[in-house]
Amino acid sequence: MSAKKEKASSCFTGGETCCQVEAMVSVDEKGQMVLPKSLRDKAGIQPGDKLVLVGWEKDGQVCCITMIKAEALAGMVKGMLGPMMMDMAS
């Protein structure tokens, strides 16, 4: 019997619970907002972590904003570009 390798699940690979409302936040006069502790804990966000904001536009207006931990985005980019760069180097 061979061991089956499981793929890591993320929003980018699909899944049943990819998108859901986690919290509602308010923006103050300085444009700042607080991410609730429960969400920070669930996402593994620690003080000093960098988050990348990605916006999607529709008809010239930003309609959706998402946050990705910078280290996770860097890993995704390396995963996509790495094989392409290896092909180019061969």
C-alpha positions as CSV (number, residue, x, y, z in Angstrom):
1,M,0.0,0.0,0.0
2,S,1.5,3.3,-1.0
3,A,1.2,6.5,1.1
4,K,-0.8,9.1,-0.7
5,K,0.6,12.7,-0.6
6,E,-1.9,15.3,0.5
7,K,-2.0,18.7,-1.1
8,A,-2.1,21.7,1.1
9,S,-5.5,23.4,0.8
10,S,-5.7,27.2,0.3
11,C,-8.0,29.7,-1.3
12,F,-5.9,29.5,-4.4
13,T,-6.3,25.8,-4.8
14,G,-10.0,25.8,-4.3
15,G,-11.9,24.2,-1.5
16,E,-15.3,24.1,0.1
17,T,-14.7,27.0,2.6
18,C,-12.6,29.3,0.6
19,C,-14.4,32.5,1.1
20,Q,-16.4,33.5,4.1
21,V,-17.1,36.6,6.1
22,E,-14.7,36.6,9.1
23,A,-15.4,39.9,10.7
24,M,-16.6,43.5,10.1
25,V,-14.1,46.3,10.9
26,S,-14.4,50.1,11.0
27,V,-12.0,52.5,9.5
28,D,-11.1,55.5,11.8
29,E,-10.3,59.1,10.9
30,K,-6.6,58.1,10.2
31,G,-7.6,55.3,7.8
32,Q,-6.6,52.7,10.3
33,M,-8.5,49.5,11.2
34,V,-8.0,46.7,13.7
35,L,-8.1,43.1,12.7
36,P,-10.0,41.2,15.4
37,K,-7.8,39.0,17.6
38,S,-9.7,35.8,16.7
39,L,-9.0,36.4,13.0
40,R,-5.3,37.2,13.7
41,D,-5.0,34.0,15.7
42,K,-6.8,31.9,13.0
43,A,-4.6,33.4,10.2
44,G,-1.4,33.2,12.3
45,I,-0.8,37.0,12.0
46,Q,1.8,38.2,14.5
47,P,3.0,41.7,15.4
48,G,5.5,42.8,12.7
49,D,4.1,40.5,10.0
50,K,3.7,42.2,6.6
51,L,0.4,41.9,4.7
52,V,0.0,42.5,1.0
53,L,-3.3,44.2,-0.1
54,V,-4.6,43.1,-3.4
55,G,-7.5,45.0,-5.0
56,W,-9.7,44.0,-7.9
57,E,-11.3,46.6,-10.1
58,K,-14.5,46.6,-12.0
59,D,-15.6,49.6,-14.1
60,G,-12.7,51.7,-12.7
61,Q,-13.7,51.1,-9.1
62,V,-12.0,48.8,-6.6
63,C,-14.7,46.3,-5.8
64,C,-12.8,43.8,-3.7
65,I,-9.8,43.9,-1.4
66,T,-8.0,40.9,0.0
67,M,-5.0,40.5,2.3
68,I,-2.3,37.9,1.9
69,K,0.7,37.4,4.3
70,A,3.7,38.6,2.4
71,E,5.7,35.4,3.0
72,A,2.8,33.4,1.6
73,L,2.7,35.5,-1.5
74,A,6.4,35.2,-2.0
75,G,6.1,31.4,-1.8
76,M,3.3,31.5,-4.4
77,V,5.4,33.6,-6.8
78,K,8.4,31.4,-6.3
79,G,6.2,28.3,-6.9
80,M,4.9,29.8,-10.2
81,L,8.1,31.4,-11.5
82,G,10.6,28.8,-10.3
83,P,9.6,26.1,-12.8
84,M,9.4,28.7,-15.6
85,M,12.9,30.0,-14.8
86,M,14.3,26.5,-14.7
87,D,12.8,25.8,-18.2
88,M,14.4,29.1,-19.4
89,A,17.8,28.1,-17.9
90,S,17.8,24.7,-19.7
